[in-house]
Amino acid sequence: MTPHELYLNALRRNLNFWHNASQPLTEARIISLAPEADNIYQALDEGLDFPETRAEAARFATLFLPFVEYHGFWYAWMRLFEKALGQTIAEPEYLCKTLYQLGFLLLFTQHTPEAIQKFEAAEQLARQTQYDYGLAYASMGLCNAYNLLHQYGRAETFGQTAIQYFQKAQASPLQNALAFNLMGMVYHNQQKYAAAEDMLREALKIRRTLENVNEYLRALGNLAITYREMKKYAEAQACYEEAIPLLNRSPNTVVKFSVQNSLGHLYFDLGEFAKAEQIFLKMDTDYLQQAGHYAWLARRENNLGEVYLKQNRLDEAEGRYRNAVEYWQLAGRDEVEMGNSFGSLGEVFAKQGRKREAIPIYEEAIGLLQKYPENLWAKDRCGRLGKQLEAVKG
């Protein structure tokens, strides 16, 4: 046997070892395998280097998305999927999975246009091969992407398609819960709160029966956000009381931030500004900086600015809003949220009597918000900022 053949046999044994050690990928295994992430990545990376092991490595890589998402290993797996797509993947099913899973990782890392390209390629391939799961996941990805872009009509169409194909494929409870949760947030963003509540309660009902704590926390957090908008504060508080004991079980810092951020907003809505401030200040900014989560840094700074504005701590509010705008620019993602931060900064200037500085800031905010006519919140915010601008020009 040649050295090359010996190496390939060793590589196959290594891939088989990690396959057996990880499958089925339960939450317990997701947690226990975290220290082995580099070894698993190396086995898959080397497997993709050789034609003899490439197909096996590509198939195996697509089984790990829950592991990657759970721990936030997004960039490493993006490189792996890009490498797989640069090779020849013979099986259409796994090519489709690689495309839409890479799309989800691109969404997680705020590369929405690139994600849409991957989802569209996956959708086309799934239709050609009549792969219902592929159509469901590609549609769910497109729903997610257009929701982030505030194009809610398109998002709703793709969300309904995802639910339809998951039902056709007799999807697992987790898959149905993913679709219900996403559709609930699309309804939420259109201010269809009753429809959102129905979808999100169904998602939570399913997720309570599963062992994935991250998905459980997401469901609780999203339902709580909807209850807040409906002014059902007792129901929102009950969601947080159920979520808080689960936070220590989740290694996913972004999921924790999402719940904490939402809880801070509840205290803000209730006028408990000191509690809201403490929640926002607890967020681990060192982690966010290192991981490049600029959107979350922007939200944190904006939220603290909102607290300080309410408390008339105007100099502190100005600093936070300036930070938020800088982070939104680094994130390159959400002009609605950036416009909101600009608008609040204009309000600070107006309250400080700095009218000449306030006017261009208000105009910048209104210009950003006007780009998104489907976003009813942005439309309302734009109207309120317009009145403030008129008053400043007065």
Secondary structure, 3 states (H helix, E strand, C coil): CCHHHHHHHHHHHHHHHHHHHHCCCCHHHHHHCHHHHHHHHHHHHHHCCCHHHHHHHHHHHHHHHHHHHHHCCHHHHHHHHHHHHHCCCCCHHHHHHHHHHHHHHHHHCCCHHHHHHHHHHHHHHHHHHCCHHHHHHHHHHHHHHHHHCCCHHHHHHHHHHHHHHHHHCCCCHHHHHHHHHHHHHHHHHCCCHHHHHHHHHHHHHHHCCCCCHHHHHHHHHHHHHHHHHCCCHHHHHHHHHHHHHHHHHCCCHHHHHHHHHHHHHHHHHCCCHHHHHHHHHCCCHHHHHHHCCHHHHHHHHHHHHHHHHHCCCHHHHHHHHHHHHHHHHHHCCCHHHHHHHHHHHHHHHHHCCCHHHHHHHHHHHHHHHCCCCCCHHHHHHHHHHHHHHHHHHC
